[in-house]
Amino acid sequence: MSRHYAGDCHGSSRNTGLVILATFLFIHGGLGQRVKVETEVLSYPGQTVNLRCSFNDPSGIQLTQVTWIYEPVEGERVNIAVYHPNFGAHFPETPLKGRVTFVTNPPSLPNPSIQISDVKMSDEGKYICEFATYPSGNELGTTSLIMLAKPKNTAESVTAVAGTKPAVVARCQSANGRPEALISWVTTANGNASTVPKTGADNMVTVVSEYLLVPTAADNGKDISCVVTHRTLTKPESFPMKLAVEYPPMVTIIGYDNNWYVGRTNVELTCQANGNPHPTTVKWRILTGEMPDTVVIKEAKLTVLKVDEAVNTTFICEVKNRLGTGKEQVTALVREWCSIRYQPPPRLCSGSAEPPGC
């Protein structure tokens, strides 16, 4: 049967500001184990942690000695603290010597809790409280010390050029955290994330995640967010961004209504273009020859002051930016005025007169 309690943050004056989250575990009954320990303790570097241990219900049991054993994440077990009622406390030569002590002086054999001061990232691992007893033999309990380091999280949008191959369009980094941060992406863009963790000094982990897609003009300006989840954060940290995709100008000509007739005045064509970076030049030309005298051009707008046969041609608009040129064309069909003005009525009888010509 298991019971869970909140961890103890009490200790010496060196415990100021200590962050400990602990869970107590009791194991009774058929297994015969009576050692009470914290299953997990969380701490930041530089703090002081208490690792609690007690022998529950020692009636009928003779406790002869207790040993605290440290099992690092990588490496072999070492004894860090030993207490015998006749020979006292002993602290073997380990990286923890000078920083590990029993909570009480003299130590209590049934309650041999220890305290580790100035904890380091390298202190992470398992701490085993092992009792030598008679007649049942050795009994133990294990506490996992998990070292925490709050990461520095950053994100940036990466400018990409529209093309046919995948490219990085956003990057997110969670630097020097412990344990490893989890990075996820939220976007409507059709891409995939590549995430790589790297362990550095003091077992701290830097996680870099890149979002890749085959960039298109339609992706420019889309929303994307990097979301970092970490044990030191009360809630996930989100970084909203906009995708930046560069592409050559995309051009459209509007204004032609297929009703240009001789004599019509002030008809207009407008060259609309979008691109990233913003288009720098707009140029109008016709398919052959020089621009008619009746045409006036002002930037993206072309105006025909008076329609005549000279504008019975194909108009081309070319737009440039740093990446290239986009163009569109429209062919104007000039019609005679009479074909618009006069529609002959149906013939009433065979003797009716023909309508006059234009």
C-alpha positions in Angstrom: 0.0 0.0 0.0 1.4 3.5 -0.9 0.8 6.8 0.7 2.1 10.1 -0.7 2.9 13.3 1.2 4.3 16.7 0.2 8.1 17.1 0.5 9.7 18.8 3.5 11.4 22.1 2.9 12.6 22.5 6.6 16.3 22.3 7.4 19.2 24.5 8.5 19.5 28.2 7.8 21.2 27.3 4.5 17.8 26.2 3.2 16.7 29.7 2.5 14.9 29.8 -0.9 15.0 26.1 -1.3 12.7 24.7 -3.9 11.9 21.1 -3.1 9.0 19.1 -4.4 8.9 15.7 -2.9 6.7 12.6 -2.7 6.8 10.2 0.3 6.5 6.6 -0.2 5.6 3.9 2.3 5.8 0.2 1.5 4.4 -2.2 4.0 3.2 -5.8 4.3 4.3 -8.8 2.3 7.5 -7.2 1.0 8.6 -6.5 4.5 10.1 -3.1 3.5 9.7 -0.4 6.1 12.0 2.3 4.9 10.3 5.7 4.4 11.9 8.0 1.9 11.1 10.7 -0.6 10.7 9.2 -4.1 11.7 12.5 -5.8 13.2 15.8 -4.9 13.6 18.7 -7.2 16.2 21.5 -6.7 18.1 24.3 -8.4 21.9 24.7 -8.3 23.3 26.4 -5.2 20.5 25.4 -2.9 20.4 23.0 0.1 18.3 19.9 -0.1 17.1 17.5 2.6 16.9 13.9 1.8 14.7 12.3 4.4 14.8 8.8 5.5 13.4 6.8 8.4 12.8 3.3 9.4 9.1 2.8 10.1 8.0 0.5 13.0 11.3 -0.9 14.1 9.8 -3.1 16.8 11.4 -6.6 16.7 14.2 -5.3 14.5 17.7 -4.4 15.5 19.1 -1.5 13.5 22.9 -1.8 13.4 24.0 0.7 10.7 22.8 3.1 8.0 24.6 3.9 4.8 23.7 6.6 2.2 24.8 5.6 -1.3 24.9 7.9 -4.3 24.3 6.5 -7.8 25.0 9.1 -10.4 23.2 9.3 -13.8 26.4 8.0 -15.3 29.0 6.2 -13.2 29.3 3.8 -10.3 27.7 3.9 -6.9 29.7 5.4 -4.0 29.0 5.6 -0.3 28.7 9.2 0.8 27.6 8.9 4.5 27.7 6.1 7.0 26.5 6.1 10.6 27.1 3.4 13.3 25.9 4.0 16.8 29.3 2.9 18.3 31.7 4.4 15.7 29.8 7.5 14.8 29.4 9.2 11.4 31.8 8.9 8.5 31.9 10.6 5.2 34.0 8.9 2.6 36.1 10.8 0.0 33.6 11.7 -2.8 32.7 14.9 -4.7 30.0 15.3 -2.1 32.3 15.3 0.9 32.2 18.6 2.8 28.7 19.3 1.5 26.8 16.3 2.9 25.9 16.0 6.6 23.4 14.3 8.7 20.5 16.5 9.6 20.8 15.8 13.4 24.0 15.8 15.4 24.5 13.2 16.7 22.6 11.3 13.9 19.5 9.3 14.7 19.7 5.7 13.5 15.9 5.4 13.0 15.8 8.8 11.2 19.1 9.3 9.4 18.1 12.1 7.1 20.9 13.9 5.3 21.4 17.4 4.0 23.4 18.4 0.9 24.5 22.0 0.6 25.4 24.0 -2.5 23.9 21.3 -4.8 25.4 21.1 -8.3 24.0 19.9 -11.6 26.4 17.0 -11.3 24.7 15.9 -8.1 21.7 14.6 -10.0 21.0 10.9 -9.5 19.7 8.4 -7.1 20.3 8.5 -3.3 19.8 5.2 -1.5 19.2 5.0 2.2 20.2 1.5 3.3 19.8 0.0 6.8 21.7 -3.0 8.1 19.2 -4.8 10.3 18.9 -8.0 12.3 17.4 -10.5 11.6 15.8 -9.3 8.4 19.0 -8.1 6.6 19.4 -5.0 4.6 16.4 -2.8 3.8 16.6 0.3 1.7 14.7 3.2 0.0 15.7 5.3 -3.0 15.3 9.0 -3.6 15.8 10.5 -7.1 17.4 14.0 -7.0 16.4 15.9 -10.1 18.3 19.1 -10.8 16.4 21.9 -12.5 17.7 24.8 -14.6 15.3 27.2 -16.1 16.2 27.6 -19.8 16.4 30.7 -21.8 13.9 30.4 -24.6 14.0 32.4 -27.9 12.4 32.1 -31.3 12.8 33.8 -34.7 11.3 33.7 -38.2 13.8 32.8 -40.9 13.3 34.5 -44.3 13.2 31.9 -47.1 12.9 32.1 -50.9 10.0 30.4 -52.6 11.1 27.3 -54.4 10.8 23.6 -54.7 13.0 22.3 -51.9 12.4 22.4 -48.1 13.8 25.3 -46.3 14.0 26.5 -42.7 11.3 29.2 -42.1 11.4 29.4 -38.3 13.8 28.5 -35.5 13.2 28.0 -31.8 15.8 27.5 -29.0 15.5 26.5 -25.4 19.1 27.0 -24.0 20.7 25.5 -20.9 17.7 23.9 -19.3 17.4 20.9 -17.1 15.7 18.6 -17.8 15.3 18.7 -21.5 12.6 21.1 -22.8 9.8 20.1 -25.1 9.3 22.2 -28.2 6.2 22.1 -30.4 4.8 24.2 -33.3 1.4 25.6 -34.0 0.7 26.7 -37.6 -1.5 26.2 -40.6 1.6 25.9 -42.8 2.2 22.5 -44.3 5.7 21.7 -43.0 7.6 19.6 -40.4 9.8 20.2 -37.4 13.3 19.0 -36.9 14.4 19.1 -33.2 17.9 18.3 -31.8 18.9 18.3 -28.1 22.5 18.9 -27.1 23.9 18.3 -23.6 26.5 20.8 -22.5 28.3 21.8 -19.3 26.8 20.6 -16.0 24.4 18.3 -17.9 22.3 21.2 -19.0 20.5 20.7 -22.3 20.0 23.1 -25.2 17.2 22.1 -27.6 17.0 23.6 -31.1 14.0 23.1 -33.2 13.6 24.2 -36.8 10.4 24.3 -38.8 10.9 23.4 -42.5 8.6 23.5 -45.5 8.7 24.0 -49.3 8.0 27.7 -49.2 5.5 29.3 -51.6 4.2 32.8 -52.0 1.0 31.7 -50.2 3.0 31.0 -47.1 4.2 34.5 -46.7 2.6 36.2 -43.6 1.1 33.0 -42.2 1.0 32.7 -38.4 3.4 30.2 -36.7 4.1 29.8 -33.0 6.8 28.0 -31.1 5.6 26.6 -27.8 8.2 25.6 -25.1 7.2 23.3 -22.3 9.5 22.9 -19.3 9.3 21.6 -15.8 10.4 25.0 -14.4 7.6 26.9 -16.2 4.1 27.2 -14.6 2.7 27.2 -18.2 4.1 26.7 -21.7 5.8 29.7 -23.2 4.6 30.7 -26.6 6.4 32.7 -29.3 4.0 33.9 -32.1 5.6 34.9 -35.4 4.9 35.5 -39.1 6.4 33.5 -41.9 8.6 35.5 -44.3 8.8 34.0 -47.8 10.3 36.0 -50.6 9.1 35.6 -54.2 9.2 37.4 -57.5 6.2 39.7 -58.4 2.9 38.2 -59.3 1.1 40.5 -61.8 -2.6 41.0 -62.7 -4.1 43.6 -65.1 -7.6 44.9 -64.3 -9.8 47.4 -66.1 -10.4 45.9 -69.5 -14.1 45.3 -70.0 -14.1 44.1 -73.7 -16.0 47.2 -74.7 -13.4 49.5 -76.2 -15.0 51.2 -79.2 -13.8 54.0 -81.4 -14.3 57.4 -79.7 -14.6 56.1 -76.2 -12.6 58.3 -73.8 -10.6 57.7 -70.6 -10.5 54.0 -70.4 -8.0 52.6 -67.9 -5.8 49.6 -67.2 -4.3 49.0 -63.8 -1.3 46.8 -63.2 -1.6 45.1 -59.8 1.4 43.3 -58.4 2.5 41.8 -55.2 5.9 40.4 -54.2 8.3 40.1 -51.4 10.4 42.2 -51.3 8.0 44.9 -52.5 8.2 45.5 -56.3 10.5 48.4 -57.2 9.6 49.1 -60.9 6.6 48.9 -63.1 6.9 49.2 -66.9 4.2 49.3 -69.6 4.8 48.3 -73.2 2.9 47.0 -76.2 3.7 43.8 -78.1 4.9 45.6 -81.2 5.9 49.2 -81.9 5.8 52.3 -79.8 3.1 53.2 -77.3 0.2 55.1 -79.0 0.1 58.9 -78.6 -3.3 58.7 -76.9 -2.0 56.6 -74.1 -0.9 58.2 -70.8 1.1 56.2 -68.2 1.4 57.0 -64.6 3.2 54.3 -62.6 0.9 51.3 -62.5 -2.0 53.0 -64.3 -2.4 53.2 -68.1 -5.1 55.6 -69.5 -6.3 55.7 -73.0 -7.5 59.3 -73.5 -9.5 58.4 -76.7 -9.9 55.0 -78.2 -8.9 54.6 -81.9 -7.4 51.9 -84.0 -3.9 52.6 -82.6 -4.8 51.0 -79.3 -6.0 47.8 -81.0 -3.0 46.0 -79.6 -1.6 43.9 -76.7 -0.6 45.8 -73.5 2.1 44.2 -71.3 2.9 45.2 -67.8 6.3 44.1 -66.3 7.1 44.4 -62.6 10.5 43.9 -61.0 11.8 43.2 -57.6 15.2 42.0 -56.3 14.3 38.3 -57.1 13.0 38.8 -60.7 10.4 40.0 -63.0 6.7 39.2 -63.3 4.5 40.2 -66.2 0.9 40.0 -67.5 -0.7 41.1 -70.7 -4.1 42.0 -72.0 -5.2 42.3 -75.7 -7.6 45.1 -76.5 -10.1 44.7 -79.3 -11.3 48.0 -80.6 -14.7 47.9 -82.2 -16.5 50.4 -84.5 -19.0 52.7 -82.8 -21.9 51.6 -85.0 -21.5 47.9 -84.0 -22.2 49.0 -80.5 -24.8 51.7 -81.2 -27.0 50.0 -83.8 -28.7 46.6 -83.7 -31.1 46.0 -86.7 -34.6 45.1 -85.7 -36.1 41.8 -86.9 -37.6 41.8 -90.4 -41.4 42.1 -90.2 -42.2 40.9 -93.7 -40.6 40.1 -96.9 -41.4 43.6 -98.3 -39.8 45.5 -95.5 -37.0 47.9 -96.3 -33.4 47.0 -95.3 -32.1 49.1 -92.4 -29.7 51.9 -93.5 -26.0 51.2 -93.3 -23.6 52.8 -90.9 
